[in-house]
Amino acid sequence: MPWWIALQFLSSLPVRLRRMPTPAETGHSLLWYPAVGLLFAALLSGLDAVLAGSPVLLHAAILLAVWVTLTGGLHLDGLADTADAWVGGYGDRERTLAIMKDPRSGPMGVIALILLLMLKFVALVAAIQAGHAQWWMVPVLGRAALLGMFLTTPYVRAGGLGEALANHLPRRAGWWVMAVCLLAGWLSLGSVLLAGIAVFTGLRWLLMRRLGGTTGDTAGAMLECLEVVLLVGLAL
């Protein structure tokens, strides 16, 4: 059940749960987030192989379109909400949290989405041209970072979806999953992983300073920022 919860929440794949999950099962689903990233990596790698030899710009555009479609735009929505709230909140915690709850996207959210998707696209083009197949590890580490966020950072929105995740996450098992993901990331990406860790640490510090913790939106924004930094680092 935790695997299916994770897959239903993090993807647009047609997954239906047989019953309502318990809070404990919801918390345990966090352990499966990197596995969802691994599924994305397998699907995208297969598509990458099919597209081999096609025009590189079209190749990268199709990969990115499928990547976004697989996620249902979930984390991009979090990025847009966070960008709007971070600027419009003027440093105030309650105002920032209130703006995040507004489903509409303001100009800062749109700008953030355009810049991030542009960087992802160009980085994919560069990675494909250079033959860096290791980019498949990026969706795995992005979802491992969600687990890392909930392991290390308080969840600040009472009653939010992330509350059950935070309260029922098996922390010892979570740290073992993180260790495996970091080892795999180091073997695949080498020193590029250090840039990802630096981004995670820096964004977490900003969240603690402004909000005292994380929300679902800020966790999604962190995932997107981490993915683009890893892709850019790999391309460079």
N, C-alpha and C positions, 0 to 999 in steps of 0.2 A: 504493500500500500504506500509506504513513503516514496518509493520510486515513481509510482504513478502520480502521486501528488506533485512531486517536483516537475515531472514532465508536463503535466497539465498546466501548471502555473507558469513555467518558464518558456513554453513553446506554444506555437499555434497549431500543433498537430492535433488531430481529432481524438482526444483522449477523454473518456468518460469514466468517472469513478463509480464503483458499484454501490457505494454508500457514502454517507457523510464521514469524513475522517475525524478521528479523535484529536484533541490537542497534542497528545504525545506523538501520534503519527505525523502530525504537521511539523512538530519540532524535529523529528527524525528525518523528515524529507530534506532538510538542509544538507545532510550528509551526502545526498545523491545529486546535489547541484553540479559538482564537477563531472559526474557521469552524464548529465544532460549535455554539458559542454562537449564531452567526448563524442556523444551521438551526433551533435552538430558538426564536429570536426570530421567524422567519418562521412557524413553526407556531403559536406562541402569538398572534401578531398576527392570523393568519387566524381563530383561534378567538375572539379578542377582537371581530373584526368580525361574526362569526356571532352572538355573544352580545349585540351592541348592542341596547339597549332592554329587556333583561331586568332583573329586580330586581338592584340593584347588589351586594348581599351575596352572592347566588347567583352572579352574574357573577364576582366576585373569587374566591369559593370554588372554582369550576370551573377558573378559570385557574390557581390555585395548585396544585390537585390534579393537573392535567395537567402542570404545570411539574415537580412532584416526581416524577411517574411517568416523565417523559422521562429524568430523571437516574438513575432506579433507586434514589434515596435515597443514592447513593454519598457525596456530600459531607456530607449530614446525618449519616451514620454516622461520618464523620471528625470532625464537630463534637462528637458525643456522646462519642466516645472521647477526644478532646482535653480536653473539659470534665472528665470523670472523672479523667483523668490529671493535669491541671493542679492540681486541688484535692487529690487523693489523693497526689500526688507530694511534697507538702510542700517544694517547692523543690529536690528532689534529682533530678538528671538521669537516673540509671539507673532509679530507681523510677518516674519519669514515663514513660520509654520502655517499661518492663515493663508498666505498667497499660494503655498504649495497645494492647498486643498482646492483651489480654483481650477476647474477642468480646462479653462481656456488658456491658450498659449499667447503670451505677449511677444513683443519684438525681440527681447533678449533671448527668449526660448527659441524663436525661429532662427536667430543668428547663430546660436550655439549648435543647433542641429545642422545647419548648412556647413559651418566650419568643420564640425566633426566628421560628417559624411564625406566632405571633400578630402579631408586628410586620410580617411580610411581608403577611399578610392585610389588616391595617388599612391599611397603606401602599398596597396595590393598590386597596382601596376608595376611598381618598382620591384616588389618581391617576386612577382611572376617572371619579369624580365631577367632577374638575377638567379632564378631557379631556387629560391629559398622555400622549400616545401615545409619548413618548420613552422610556418604561419598557422598550421592546423592546431598548434598548441594554444593559440591565443583564446579561442572560446572556452577552452578548459580552464585556463588560469583566470579568465574573467569571472566565471561562475564560482571558482574556488575563492575568489576575492570576496564574493557575497558571504560565503561561509566565514571567512576571516573577519569580515566586518561584524557579523553577529557574535563571533567569539570574543572580540576585543572591545566592542563599543556598545554602550547602553542604547536601548530602543526608547525613543522619547515620546512617541505618540500613543497615548493610552487608548486602547480599544482598536488600534490599527491592526492590519493583517499581520504585520511583523511581530506583534506582541506574543502570539502563540509560538512563533518560531523562536523568539528570544527566550521565552520562559521554559520551553521544553526541549531545547537543543542539548543533546548528550555531549557535553564539552570534551570529555576525555577522548571519545571516538572522533570528535571533530578535529582535535589537534593531530590525531594520527592521519586523518584524511588530508589535512593541510600539509603535513610533512611529506606525504607521498606526492602530492601535487607540486610542491616546491622542488623536490628532487627531480621529478619528471621535467619541470620547467627549466631547471638548470642544465640538465642533460640535453634538452632540445634547443634552448635559446641562449645558453651561456650567460655572458655578462649583461645581455639585454634584460634579463630577469631583474637585475639590480635596479634598472630604471623603473620597472614596474613596482618594485617594493618601495622605492623612493616616492613614487606618485601616490601609492596607497597610504604611506605614512603621512605625507604632506596633506592629503585631502582629509584624512581622519583627524589630523590636528586642527584643521580649519572647522570641521564639523563639531568637534568638541568645544572649540572656542566660541562658535556662534550659537550652537543648539544644545550643547552638553551631551550629544549623542547623534544617532542616525535615525532616519525614517526610511520607508520603502523607496521614496523618490530619490533621496540622496544616495542610497545604496545602488540604485540603478544608474544614477549619474556617475558614481565612482566606477562601476563596471565599464561603462562606455569610455570614460577617460583612460582607464587602465588598458583597455583593448587597443585604443588608438595609439597610445604611447608604445606599447609592445610592437605593434605593426610598423610604426615609424622607425623605431629602434632597429627592428629586423631589416627594414628596407635600407637603412643607412649603413 
